[in-house]
C-alpha cells in the first residue's frame, strides 16, 4: 500500500511541475511582448537596475528560461528514477570470494557476445551455456568445495554431467579435464583454462529480482 501511495504522489507531483512549466512558457512571452515597449521608454529616462547576483535565471530570454525549467524538471525525474532502482545484494558462495551472479569470459572479442555464460543464483541453482550457438544449456545445482565450484547438469543422462571450475579468488577457471565434453562451436567456445569473471551489468539485467 505504501508503494502505491508513493507512485501516486510522484505522478501528481510530476503533473504539477508540468503545469507550472506550461504556464511559464505561455505567460512569460506574452508579458515580455506587452511590456517590451514600456521598458524601452523607461530605459531612456532611468539607469538599468542592478542584477540580482543570487538569481541563476536573471538575464535569460523567455525561451531560455522555459528550457532551464524543463531541464530542471528532467533532472528531477532522472534522480527519482535512479532512487527507485533496486540495489543488488552481494551474496557470496559459501566462504569463497565468488559472488552469485553472471560470469562471462574475461578476455576475447566474443566475451560479451557469443561466448560462454555461467549463471549462479543465490538459491544454489545455476546454468551454464558453453556458446550461444549451442541449443543446450546445462542446468542444476552447484556447490563450492576444496577450491572448486562444480555445477551438475540435472537434465543429463546418468551419470550426470558436471562442469568444474577452479576458484581463483573471485574468478572461475574452467577445467575441461574434470568436466563433461564440450563440442567446439568455433571462436568463443568455452575451453580449458578459460577465465570467467563476474559481470555486474549482466547480473543486474538477469538477476535483479533474485538479488534485491
NORZILIN-V807331 format. One record per residue. N is the residue number from 1. RES is the residue in one letter. SS is DSSP state (H for helix, E for strand, C for the rest). PHI is phi as a letter, one per 40 degrees, with the letter a starting at -180 (NA if undefined). OMEGA is omega in radians with two decimals (999 if undefined). Layout:
BEGIN
N:RES:SS:PHI:OMEGA
N:RES:SS:PHI:OMEGA
END
This chain:
BEGIN
1:X:C:NA:3.11
2:X:H:c:3.14
3:X:H:c:3.12
4:X:H:c:3.12
5:X:H:c:3.11
6:X:H:c:-3.12
7:X:H:c:3.12
8:X:H:c:3.13
9:X:H:c:-3.13
10:X:H:c:3.14
11:X:H:c:3.12
12:X:H:c:3.13
13:X:H:c:3.13
14:X:H:c:3.12
15:X:H:c:3.13
16:X:H:c:3.13
17:X:H:c:3.13
18:X:H:c:3.10
19:X:H:c:3.09
20:X:H:c:3.13
21:X:H:c:3.14
22:X:H:c:3.12
23:X:H:c:3.12
24:X:H:c:-3.10
25:X:H:c:-3.07
26:X:H:c:-3.00
27:X:H:c:-3.04
28:X:H:c:3.11
29:X:H:c:-3.14
30:X:H:c:3.12
31:X:H:c:-3.14
32:X:H:c:-3.13
33:X:H:c:-3.10
34:X:H:c:-3.08
35:X:H:c:-3.05
36:X:H:d:-3.10
37:X:H:c:-3.13
38:X:H:c:-3.14
39:X:H:c:3.14
40:X:H:c:-3.14
41:X:H:c:-3.13
42:X:H:c:-3.14
43:X:H:c:-3.12
44:X:H:c:-3.04
45:X:H:c:-3.08
46:X:C:b:3.12
47:X:C:c:-3.12
48:X:C:c:3.11
49:X:C:c:-3.14
50:X:C:c:-3.11
51:X:C:c:3.09
52:X:C:c:-3.06
53:X:C:c:-3.11
54:X:C:c:-3.11
55:X:C:c:-3.13
56:X:C:c:-3.08
57:X:C:b:-3.14
58:X:C:c:3.08
59:X:C:g:3.14
60:X:C:c:3.02
61:X:C:c:3.14
62:X:H:d:3.10
63:X:H:c:3.12
64:X:H:c:3.12
65:X:H:c:3.12
66:X:H:c:3.13
67:X:H:c:3.11
68:X:H:c:3.13
69:X:H:c:3.11
70:X:H:c:3.11
71:X:H:c:3.13
72:X:H:c:3.11
73:X:H:c:3.14
74:X:H:c:3.12
75:X:H:c:3.13
76:X:H:c:3.12
77:X:H:c:-3.14
78:X:H:c:3.13
79:X:H:c:3.11
80:X:H:c:3.11
81:X:H:c:3.11
82:X:H:c:3.13
83:X:H:c:-3.10
84:X:C:c:-3.14
85:X:C:c:3.12
86:X:C:c:3.08
87:X:C:c:-3.10
88:X:C:c:3.08
89:X:C:c:3.11
90:X:C:c:-3.12
91:X:C:b:3.14
92:X:E:c:-3.13
93:X:C:c:-3.13
94:X:C:f:3.12
95:X:C:b:-3.14
96:X:C:c:3.04
97:X:C:c:-3.12
98:X:C:c:3.14
99:X:E:c:2.93
100:X:C:c:-3.12
101:X:E:i:-3.09
102:X:E:b:3.14
103:X:E:b:3.12
104:X:E:b:3.13
105:X:E:c:-3.11
106:X:C:c:-3.07
107:X:C:b:3.08
108:X:C:h:-3.11
109:X:C:c:-3.13
110:X:C:c:-3.00
111:X:C:d:-3.08
112:X:C:c:-3.11
113:X:C:b:-3.05
114:X:C:c:-3.09
115:X:C:c:-3.09
116:X:C:c:3.10
117:X:E:a:3.14
118:X:E:b:3.12
119:X:E:b:3.13
120:X:E:b:-3.08
121:X:C:c:-3.09
122:X:C:c:3.13
123:X:C:c:3.12
124:X:C:g:3.08
125:X:E:c:3.12
126:X:E:a:3.04
127:X:E:a:-3.03
128:X:E:b:3.12
129:X:E:b:-3.01
130:X:C:c:-3.13
131:X:C:a:-3.10
132:X:C:c:3.14
133:X:C:c:3.14
134:X:C:c:3.13
135:X:C:c:-3.07
136:X:C:b:3.08
137:X:C:b:3.12
138:X:E:c:-3.09
139:X:E:b:3.10
140:X:E:i:3.14
141:X:E:c:3.09
142:X:E:b:3.07
143:X:E:a:3.11
144:X:E:b:3.13
145:X:E:a:3.08
146:X:C:f:3.07
147:X:C:g:3.13
148:X:E:b:3.02
149:X:E:b:-3.08
150:X:E:b:3.08
151:X:E:b:-3.14
152:X:E:b:3.12
153:X:C:c:-3.05
154:X:C:c:-3.12
155:X:C:c:3.12
156:X:C:c:3.14
157:X:C:c:3.08
158:X:C:c:-0.15
159:X:C:c:-3.04
160:X:C:c:3.12
161:X:C:c:3.04
162:X:E:b:3.09
163:X:E:b:-2.98
164:X:E:b:3.13
165:X:E:b:3.04
166:X:E:c:3.13
167:X:E:c:3.11
168:X:E:b:-3.03
169:X:C:g:-3.14
170:X:C:b:3.13
171:X:E:b:3.13
172:X:E:b:-3.12
173:X:E:b:-3.09
174:X:E:c:3.13
175:X:E:b:-3.06
176:X:H:c:-3.09
177:X:H:c:-3.12
178:X:H:b:-3.10
179:X:C:b:3.07
180:X:C:c:-3.13
181:X:C:c:-3.14
182:X:C:b:3.08
183:X:C:c:3.13
184:X:C:c:3.12
185:X:C:c:-3.13
186:X:C:g:-3.11
187:X:C:d:3.12
188:X:C:g:3.13
189:X:C:c:3.12
190:X:C:c:-3.08
191:X:C:b:-3.13
192:X:C:d:3.12
193:X:C:g:3.13
194:X:C:c:-3.11
195:X:E:c:3.10
196:X:E:b:-3.10
197:X:E:b:3.12
198:X:E:c:3.11
199:X:C:b:-3.05
200:X:H:c:-3.11
201:X:H:c:3.13
202:X:H:c:3.10
203:X:H:c:3.09
204:X:H:c:-3.09
205:X:H:c:-3.02
206:X:H:c:-2.98
207:X:H:b:-3.12
208:X:C:d:-3.11
209:X:C:c:-3.13
210:X:C:c:-3.02
211:X:C:b:3.14
212:X:C:c:999
END
